Amino acid sequence: MISKNKKNKILFQDASFVLEDNFPSQYFGVAIFDIDGDNDPEILVANASGSNIIYKYNQESQTFINIAPENFQAKKLATISICVGDFLGNGTPAIYMLHSDTFSGMKTQYDSLFIPIQVSDNKILLKDFLGKKSQLSNPYAGRSVAAVDYNGDGKHAFYVVNYNAPSLFYSYDQEKQQVEELSMQLGIRQFAGGRSVLAQYITNNNALDIFVGNENDPNALFSKQNEKEYVEIASKYELTDKDNHARGVAVADFEGNGRADLVIGTWEGENSIFFQSENGEFENLSPALFCEPRSIRSVIVADFDNDGNEEIFINTNRNKNKMLRYLGNKEWEELDIGALASKQINGTGAAIGDLTGNGFLDIFIAVGDLLPGENKLFLGVPNGNHWLRIQPLTKNGFPALGAKVRLYVKNFKTQTKFICSGSGYLCQMEPVAHFGLGLKEPIIEKIEIIWPGNGADTPPTRIIPGSQIKYNSFIQIPFPKV
């Protein structure tokens, strides 16, 4: 149900003019991640017809400067998607860069994997870990990548979703010091029109599930049944959505009950919001305004005005962008988002993060697709609402991608956030659980954090008492001690 009252507003400032080197091009994927270790996020932008970009915020000039080294720019490669994870298992960010010079099937450009080797004074040097002719560099045209902690040890494998080709799962064997492709071994290889992917706690309590959104094929949901194997279970939960062409996907806990709900945006098809019931079943309760067909690229669920309610941002191509707020009791309202709703943006990828450190979420939209365009940056406008930002860490001090964070507040609602592992569609959100707490001073009772598990054992968990938590702050939570 949609509220028919006059639209409420969420304010965003169009700050696209502060982006350095924002020349018209065909931009696609976006990843927001701290790759230089200063706890401030960078914006990594994929360009299919020119130089890739790494934006870093300059506090003095209040602009975003481009610090991308020449090898990362990859000017002659068609970069579609970017994802960051701890691939080597040593706490160092690894940047997976997916190139696709063909629409589907085989391609001529291998993917890249970059590791930082030197960081200083807004400069970063990156080493191409795979090399140009590695046989483990994905020979297929792909769309999205997720960094998956599939063993619950804090080390990430990259699951690459390809189009009309096998999806591949790359892991680094620390003992052999070599890259391995494990999709067949783990039971997660699919041959389909792969578009989007995410790895989160969805149906499994002991390991991350992997959801894959497909075009011209049913969606897939892989769930780990033990320490080694995954089983495909999308049809069991009626999540195949075989008649629509998936694009953006996201998870959220709209009711605050700790269960993952699933949002699927499609390309000119019927869009869905699946609420998960207490007995683990999914029901499509999408309101008509979200359900209606449009050219969706990304869907992002977050609390943009810090009022404690989840919003869904719909990034479209050749349509107006929209934002819906969940009001509870299966009711929604459409919001006035000003220039962010422009039909002229024509977004491809989109990602969010607190890019200026004020506790409010910002939206970066990559623009281009068929026609060259300039990227767009919309900064969240502070409004007095309180907030809390939690970042769980692995045993190696890396963001715990896929972790689940629950916040209990005595005089407010219970909320659940899921740390993004990439990619929804093309992109990766900041690896932070961002909570809005409203205007009233919150009384925090506790935070519960569940790290990714191995599929067989109870996952590592920590409960942090409210007395140790200060709102309006960014807090990193170390991995629990054994």
Buried (B, 14 or more C-beta within 10 A) or exposed (E): EBBEEEEEEBBBBEBBEBBBBBEBBBBBBBBBBBBBEEEBBBBBBBBBBBBBBBBBBBEEEEBBBBBBBEEBBBEEBBBBBBBBBBBBBBBBBBBBBBBBBBEBEEBEBBBBBBBBEEBEEEEBBBEBBBEEEBEBBBBBBBBBBBBBBBBBBBBBBBBBBBBBBBBBBBBBEEEEEEBEBBBEEBBBBBEBBBBBBBBBBBBBEBBBBBBBBBBEBBBBBBBBBEBBBBEBBBEBBEBBBEEBBBBBBBBBBBBBEBBBBBBBBBBBBBBBBBBBEEEEEBEBBBBEBBBEEBBBBBBBBBBBBBBBBBBBBBBBBBBBBBBBBBBEEBEBBBBEBBBBBBEEBBBBBBBBBBBBEEBBBBBBBBBBBEEBBBBBBBBBBBEEBBBBBBBBBBBBBBBBBBBBBBBBBEEBBBBBBBBBBBBBBBBBBBBBBBBBBBEEEBEBBBBBBBBBBBBEEEBBEBEBEBEEBEBEEBBBBEBEEE
